[in-house]
Amino acid sequence: MFTEAYMLRALMASVLLGPVCGLLGVFVTARRLAFFSDTVAHSALAGVAIGLWLGASDPTPAMLAVSIGVASLLLWLRQRTELLTDTILALLLSTSVALGVVIFSQLKGYRGEMERYLFGDILSVSPMDLLTASIISVGVTVLILVWFNALTLITTHEDLAHVTGIPVRWINLGFTLALTLVVTLAIRLVGIILVTSLLVVPAATARNIACNLRQQTVIAWLLGLGSALGGVVASYSFNLPCGPTIVLVCAALFVASLALQKVVRPSGHTPAR
Amino acid sequence: MTPHPPALQIQQVHVALGGTAVLRGVTLSVRRGELVALIGPNGSGKTTLLRAILGLQSIDSGEIQILGAPISPSTLARVGYVPQKLELDRGFGLSVREFLALRLPETRHWLWQSHRKIDAALAPSVEELGVMPLLNRPVSRLSGGQLQRVLIAWSLLRKPELLLLDEPTAGVDTPGERSFYELIESVHRRHQMTIILVSHDLSMVFRHAQWVFALNGVVCCQGTPEDIIRNDSLKEAYGLHLTPYHHHHSGEVSHVH
């Protein structure tokens, strides 16, 4: 199967996006950003619809633009209103999905396209998609590693990080942008509906078996890689839809980690939540 | 020889939050090397003042000087801050070793360094606080007392000249409180640093502080614990009945209800 060009591209996309999702997931879970990721992913549906409506052959740039726009709108609304973040996220998620579906309903012959983005279609990854994924995955991985100490301290206590001289606002902004870019690209892999699981489940699995943050980070990175790669191979081998298969591999590893945690963790360490 | 400027000098600081004046002209001066308590009832502006000192809250007017200089990253580098609690969820794996390693330049690459190398760098500064046995424990699962020790150790790693503690015994039981304040006194004695405790826990504060500032939008009274406990402004601010207590420094016997 590795001789077929589309399969090679699919495998490369999973190798590029799986690990960076695992790495980001360590901070997404700790900073309770899962719902934010979900909102950004769903807003991409409006981006796809707008891109196709404008006649673009590849809606990825429109997807990225709308996702970044929604993330910025969230930050702006959080600063300017007294609404709770959850409320703003729900508002943005439902509005962007509704907008996407309404625009899709006016486009002729694109119904299949909507499904491709909802559930992912890694087998249709183009060489251009691969190039974008390479740049963003490598860039975001380097950024996270360079900012690792700052992000850890901000996660621990924002004021403490500020007093230590960390530019908290800029790093939060950079992290939000990095997360938005990766989520939008990972939609190719697993689809809008399932993309949050690729961020959250490997990191949650790592929490079950790691004893410290170093282990948690390395395990989440490896699980992101393993789930994405394993999912692509399994979906090809058993002729299953790719995105859901990747998510099921993630979930199977999570269940296995629950059984493993008693063996791996030293006594006295209670399971992570 | 020029005398050292005060550790903290606050002049006529005003802060309004959401249209309400929280600090209405706070003026105070903390001498170097003192163990000072900043007390006040809920809503008296203690937290706002602390945030202003740390540069986390902008002030409407007035002036704050730390160690003789205005607030800046270089001044804050000479200040240690111990927050009340951390914002971690219980599943975040950060161990005490990793948390402390974030503080030292020589262990900033802790992600790639061996535990032995990190421990060797940490030990000289944190051994006295008894945190070495906690190094493998996740920070998110420490008890209130253990967390306060770790946070003090974090601050001491950079050898601060001024240490600010925000409600340090809020989540600590009574025996833990006592040993915590004993620890603070021993740190104060050994390192000769200025320590400011922000607290509403009057009885413990009166036992251990050398000087007390009572805040109620303004500094309503200040003095030694013996003096301040008899001050009518304090009784008014708290609505308390205050009776004699035992103070570590003077030996006088008092009690706070």
Chai-1 contact restraints between the chains, C-beta under 6 A:
chainA,res_idxA,chainB,res_idxB,connection_type,confidence,min_distance_angstrom,max_distance_angstrom,comment,restraint_id
A,A30,B,F92,contact,1.0,0.0,6.0,A-B,restraint_1
A,N149,B,L102,contact,1.0,0.0,6.0,A-B,restraint_2
A,L153,B,L102,contact,1.0,0.0,6.0,A-B,restraint_3
A,T156,B,L86,contact,1.0,0.0,6.0,A-B,restraint_4
A,T156,B,L88,contact,1.0,0.0,6.0,A-B,restraint_5
A,H157,B,P83,contact,1.0,0.0,6.0,A-B,restraint_6
A,H157,B,L86,contact,1.0,0.0,6.0,A-B,restraint_7
A,H157,B,E87,contact,1.0,0.0,6.0,A-B,restraint_8
A,D159,B,L56,contact,1.0,0.0,6.0,A-B,restraint_9
A,L160,B,P83,contact,1.0,0.0,6.0,A-B,restraint_10
A,V163,B,L54,contact,1.0,0.0,6.0,A-B,restraint_11
A,V163,B,L76,contact,1.0,0.0,6.0,A-B,restraint_12
A,V163,B,Y81,contact,1.0,0.0,6.0,A-B,restraint_13
A,G165,B,P73,contact,1.0,0.0,6.0,A-B,restraint_14
A,R207,B,G91,contact,1.0,0.0,6.0,A-B,restraint_15
A,A210,B,G93,contact,1.0,0.0,6.0,A-B,restraint_16
A,N212,B,G93,contact,1.0,0.0,6.0,A-B,restraint_17
A,N212,B,S95,contact,1.0,0.0,6.0,A-B,restraint_18
A,N212,B,E98,contact,1.0,0.0,6.0,A-B,restraint_19
A,L213,B,G93,contact,1.0,0.0,6.0,A-B,restraint_20
A,L213,B,L94,contact,1.0,0.0,6.0,A-B,restraint_21
A,L213,B,E98,contact,1.0,0.0,6.0,A-B,restraint_22
A,R214,B,L111,contact,1.0,0.0,6.0,A-B,restraint_23
A,Q216,B,G93,contact,1.0,0.0,6.0,A-B,restraint_24
A,A272,B,G91,contact,1.0,0.0,6.0,A-B,restraint_25
A,R273,B,R90,contact,1.0,0.0,6.0,A-B,restraint_26
A,R273,B,G91,contact,1.0,0.0,6.0,A-B,restraint_27
